Amino acid sequence: MTITNENCPMLVLQPQGRLDCDGSKLLEAQFMRLMLQRGTLWVVDLAQVDFMDSSGLVALITGLKAARGNNCRLVLCHLPEPIKLILELTQLDSVFEICESYDAVLTLTEPAILAA
């Protein structure tokens, strides 16, 4: 899993492989580390995730709650079709902000976040 800090207040998490029990624990640990950085935009790039089960959904919801609790935004991007289908079937696609690319994330961000 990689975290990169772009030239803006956007932190990108890039989980890879499976978001099952083990992979979800790693993602949740990354979210907990991000809680120290207030007023940022958290982006979860799911392009390299090839499997997600219910524990993966729980990890994403945990991250969303942590972001909101820390006055941050969490956006999902680069969703593979199977992951997109899971979010649609569980109706979580209406809960999460979802973008196709980093550029789309930046166009949706509020000016206050970009100015931070």
C-alpha positions as CSV (number, residue, x, y, z in Angstrom):
1,M,0.0,0.0,0.0
2,T,1.4,3.4,-1.0
3,I,0.6,6.9,0.3
4,T,1.7,9.7,-1.8
5,N,1.5,13.4,-1.0
6,E,0.8,15.4,-4.1
7,N,1.4,19.2,-4.5
8,C,-2.0,19.8,-2.9
9,P,-3.6,18.7,0.3
10,M,-4.5,15.4,-1.3
11,L,-3.3,12.2,0.3
12,V,-3.6,9.2,-2.0
13,L,-3.9,5.6,-0.6
14,Q,-3.4,2.9,-3.2
15,P,-4.3,-0.5,-1.7
16,Q,-3.3,-3.4,-3.9
17,G,-4.6,-7.0,-4.4
18,R,-7.3,-8.1,-2.1
19,L,-9.4,-6.1,0.3
20,D,-10.3,-9.1,2.4
21,C,-9.7,-9.6,6.1
22,D,-5.9,-9.0,5.9
23,G,-5.9,-6.3,3.3
24,S,-8.7,-4.4,5.1
25,K,-6.7,-4.4,8.3
26,L,-3.8,-2.7,6.5
27,L,-6.1,-0.1,4.9
28,E,-7.7,0.7,8.3
29,A,-4.3,1.1,9.8
30,Q,-3.5,3.6,7.0
31,F,-6.7,5.5,7.8
32,M,-5.8,5.7,11.4
33,R,-2.4,7.3,10.5
34,L,-4.1,9.8,8.4
35,M,-6.3,11.0,11.3
36,L,-3.4,13.1,12.4
37,Q,-3.6,15.3,9.3
38,R,-6.7,17.5,9.5
39,G,-8.2,19.5,6.7
40,T,-7.0,17.3,3.9
41,L,-8.6,15.3,1.1
42,W,-8.1,11.6,1.3
43,V,-8.3,9.7,-2.0
44,V,-8.5,5.9,-2.1
45,D,-7.3,4.8,-5.5
46,L,-8.7,1.3,-6.0
47,A,-7.2,0.7,-9.5
48,Q,-5.1,-2.2,-8.2
49,V,-7.7,-3.9,-6.1
50,D,-8.8,-7.1,-7.7
51,F,-11.1,-8.4,-4.9
52,M,-13.1,-6.9,-2.1
53,D,-15.4,-8.6,0.4
54,S,-17.5,-7.3,3.3
55,S,-14.4,-6.6,5.4
56,G,-13.2,-4.4,2.6
57,L,-16.5,-2.5,2.7
58,V,-16.2,-2.1,6.4
59,A,-12.6,-0.7,6.0
60,L,-13.9,1.9,3.5
61,I,-16.8,2.9,5.8
62,T,-14.4,3.1,8.7
63,G,-12.2,5.4,6.6
64,L,-15.2,7.5,5.7
65,K,-16.2,7.9,9.3
66,A,-12.6,8.8,10.3
67,A,-12.3,11.3,7.5
68,R,-15.6,13.0,8.4
69,G,-14.7,13.0,12.1
70,N,-11.4,14.8,11.3
71,N,-13.0,17.4,9.0
72,C,-11.6,15.7,5.9
73,R,-13.1,14.3,2.7
74,L,-12.7,10.8,1.4
75,V,-13.1,10.1,-2.3
76,L,-12.8,6.8,-4.1
77,C,-11.4,6.8,-7.6
78,H,-10.3,4.4,-10.4
79,L,-12.8,1.8,-9.4
80,P,-12.5,-1.5,-11.3
81,E,-15.9,-2.8,-12.6
82,P,-16.2,-5.6,-10.0
83,I,-15.6,-3.1,-7.1
84,K,-18.0,-0.6,-8.7
85,L,-20.7,-3.4,-8.9
86,I,-20.2,-4.2,-5.2
87,L,-20.7,-0.6,-4.2
88,E,-23.8,-0.3,-6.4
89,L,-25.4,-3.6,-5.1
90,T,-24.9,-2.4,-1.5
91,Q,-26.0,1.1,-2.4
92,L,-22.8,2.5,-1.0
93,D,-22.2,4.3,-4.3
94,S,-24.7,6.9,-3.0
95,V,-22.7,7.2,0.3
96,F,-19.2,7.6,-1.1
97,E,-17.9,10.3,-3.4
98,I,-16.6,8.5,-6.5
99,C,-14.5,9.9,-9.3
100,E,-13.0,8.4,-12.4
101,S,-9.6,10.2,-12.1
102,Y,-7.5,12.5,-10.0
103,D,-8.4,15.4,-12.2
104,A,-12.1,14.7,-11.5
105,V,-11.4,14.7,-7.8
106,L,-9.8,18.1,-8.0
107,T,-12.7,19.6,-9.9
108,L,-15.1,18.4,-7.3
109,T,-13.1,19.6,-4.3
110,E,-14.3,22.7,-2.4
111,P,-12.1,25.8,-2.6
112,A,-11.5,25.7,1.2
113,I,-9.8,22.3,0.9
114,L,-7.6,23.4,-2.0
115,A,-6.6,26.6,-0.3
116,A,-5.5,24.9,2.9
